[in-house]
Amino acid sequence: MRRMPHLHDDQILIRPFVVSDTVVVAAIFGMETAQAQAWLDYNIANEQMLARLDQPPYGERAIVRRCDDVVVGAIGLVPCVDVYGQVGIGANDGYTHAEVGMFWHVLPTYRRLGYATAAAHLLLAYACSSLGLRRVIATTEYDNVASQAVMRRIGMELRTNPQQTPPWLQVVGVYAPQRQRQTLHDGMYLRPIVLADLPALIALWHIAGLAISPTDTELGIRRHLSISGHLAVVVCAADDTIIASVLASDDGRRGWLNHLAVHPAYQGRGLGTFLVNETITRLRAQGCEKLNLLVRNENAQVCAFYEALGFGYDGVTYMTKWIK
């Protein structure tokens, strides 16, 4: 049976709700006593049945303070279906998409003490390791700065819906282990590209001598990140300046290497080689067997760099057609 174990650190414990939690459940969810009792009956039966059917352990669990065994709130995983493409998660094709969401609620008396952050860290670790999830999301409102602060503390990347509809899809936190910051050397670090990076990326590509494509727009970058965001990364200096980039992608059969750029002041330090090898590692991990790239005729001098990394010529003719 796939049953979530008790999760804990030195401060809190996450466990299933039990019948004796009626009063605190009523307080957490704003229910009358009878409603809380009915909710507990359902929650307990749901936890047991999902485990028996070997289904994911969706549902609410209690956040318990370990020092005195007091229930301070609730946390859990839920299946979510919405137009997440509007916030750059998956394709923005007008269809709804399924995600695994995490929610939490801490009683007012126990807020600002770190319980929500601690519980969310524990549940994320379980979801990504034991359940093997590649992504967990959480949603909140534009003005719920406290919830957004928790999202940032647990490593979520915040996405804001640029559209007015649907009204409940305002701010989405996205946690993806493969998109976490990676510390390098000399204060430099690797991180995923986000939409707000576009002006700095354009500046980098200009100074590195890359041609700027008509698709290097907010719409183009948003579409790229929604499909291959884990393959689009930048290297930043210790002062957070973007000094190198690569926009890689996976079309389902082949990987593609695009916009590999290193700021002239940082060239000769192996950053270009590092980004190529990092891309290969990520593509290989998802089963990709071949990496392609295109070199403009006016930039032919870069071919020696790629040849030294094992790239060769396929003898193909590259053709394009602009459809928009």
Residue pairs with C-beta under 8 A, 6 or more apart in sequence:
1 51
1 52
1 54
2 50
2 51
2 54
2 55
2 56
2 57
3 47
3 51
3 57
4 16
4 57
4 61
4 126
4 130
6 13
6 14
6 15
7 13
7 14
7 122
7 123
7 125
7 126
8 14
8 66
8 122
9 118
9 121
9 122
10 66
11 65
11 66
11 114
11 115
11 118
12 63
12 64
12 65
12 66
12 72
12 115
12 118
12 119
12 122
13 63
13 64
13 66
14 61
14 62
14 63
14 64
14 75
14 119
14 122
14 123
15 61
15 62
15 64
16 43
16 44
16 47
16 61
16 62
17 25
17 40
17 43
17 44
17 60
17 61
17 62
17 74
18 40
18 44
19 40
19 44
21 40
21 62
21 71
22 33
22 36
22 37
22 40
23 33
23 36
24 62
24 71
24 107
25 31
25 36
25 39
25 40
25 74
26 32
26 33
26 35
26 36
27 107
28 71
28 73
28 74
28 105
28 107
29 36
29 39
29 74
29 105
31 39
43 59
43 60
46 58
46 59
47 57
47 59
50 56
50 57
50 58
50 59
51 57
56 77
56 79
56 100
56 131
57 77
58 76
58 77
58 78
58 79
59 76
59 77
59 78
60 74
60 75
60 76
61 74
61 75
61 76
62 71
62 73
62 74
63 71
63 72
63 73
63 74
63 75
63 104
63 106
63 115
63 116
63 119
64 70
64 71
64 72
65 71
65 72
65 110
65 115
72 106
72 107
72 109
72 110
72 115
73 104
73 105
73 106
73 107
73 110
73 115
73 116
73 119
74 104
74 105
75 102
75 103
75 104
75 105
75 116
75 119
75 120
75 123
76 102
76 103
76 123
77 100
77 101
77 102
77 123
77 127
77 136
78 100
78 101
78 102
78 103
79 98
79 99
79 100
79 101
80 98
80 99
80 100
80 101
80 137
80 139
81 96
81 97
81 98
81 99
82 96
82 97
82 99
82 166
82 169
83 92
83 94
83 95
83 96
83 97
83 166
83 169
84 90
84 96
84 97
84 99
84 137
84 169
84 172
85 91
85 92
85 93
85 94
85 95
85 97
85 226
86 92
86 161
86 162
86 163
86 169
87 159
87 160
87 161
87 169
87 172
88 159
88 195
88 222
88 225
88 226
88 229
89 97
89 99
89 135
89 137
89 159
89 172
89 174
89 226
90 97
90 226
90 227
91 97
91 223
91 226
91 227
92 222
92 223
92 226
99 135
99 137
100 127
100 133
100 135
100 136
100 137
101 136
101 137
101 138
101 139
102 120
102 123
102 124
102 127
102 136
102 137
102 138
103 138
104 116
104 119
104 120
104 138
104 150
106 115
106 116
111 146
116 150
117 150
117 153
117 154
120 138
120 150
120 154
121 154
124 136
124 154
124 155
124 175
127 133
127 136
128 134
128 136
128 175
128 177
134 176
134 177
134 178
135 174
135 175
135 176
136 174
136 175
136 176
137 172
137 173
137 174
137 175
138 147
138 151
138 156
138 172
138 173
138 175
139 168
139 169
139 170
139 171
139 172
139 173
140 147
140 148
140 151
140 170
140 171
140 173
141 147
141 170
141 171
142 160
142 170
142 171
144 171
148 158
148 171
148 173
151 158
151 173
152 158
152 173
154 175
155 175
155 180
156 173
156 174
156 175
157 173
157 174
157 175
157 176
157 179
157 192
157 194
158 171
158 172
158 173
158 174
159 171
159 172
159 173
159 174
160 170
160 171
161 169
161 170
161 171
161 172
176 229
176 230
178 230
178 282
179 191
179 192
179 229
179 230
181 189
181 190
181 191
182 189
182 190
182 191
183 189
184 190
184 235
184 274
186 238
187 237
187 238
188 235
188 236
188 237
188 238
188 243
189 235
189 236
190 233
190 234
190 235
190 236
190 278
191 233
191 234
191 236
192 229
192 230
192 232
192 233
192 234
193 201
193 221
193 225
193 229
193 232
193 233
193 234
193 245
193 247
194 225
195 218
195 221
195 222
195 225
197 234
197 242
198 216
198 217
198 218
198 221
200 241
200 242
201 216
201 221
201 234
201 242
201 245
201 259
202 212
202 216
204 242
204 243
204 244
204 245
204 261
204 263
205 212
205 216
205 245
205 259
205 261
206 212
207 263
207 264
208 261
208 262
208 263
208 264
209 299
210 259
210 261
210 299
211 296
211 299
213 220
214 322
216 259
224 232
224 247
224 249
225 232
227 249
228 248
228 249
228 250
230 282
231 246
231 247
231 248
231 249
231 250
231 255
231 279
231 282
231 283
232 246
232 247
232 248
232 249
233 245
233 246
233 275
233 278
234 242
234 243
234 244
234 245
235 242
235 243
235 244
235 245
235 271
235 274
235 275
236 242
236 243
237 243
237 266
243 262
243 263
243 265
243 266
243 271
244 261
244 262
244 263
244 266
244 271
244 272
244 275
245 259
245 260
245 261
245 275
246 257
246 258
246 259
246 260
246 261
246 275
246 276
246 278
246 279
247 258
247 259
248 255
248 256
248 257
248 258
248 279
248 282
248 283
249 255
249 256
249 258
250 256
250 283
250 286
250 288
253 290
254 288
254 290
254 291
254 292
255 279
255 280
255 283
255 288
255 290
255 291
255 292
256 291
256 292
256 293
257 276
257 279
257 291
257 292
257 293
258 293
258 294
260 272
260 275
260 276
260 293
262 271
262 272
272 305
273 309
276 306
276 309
277 309
279 291
280 291
283 291
291 311
293 306
293 311
294 318
295 302
295 303
295 306
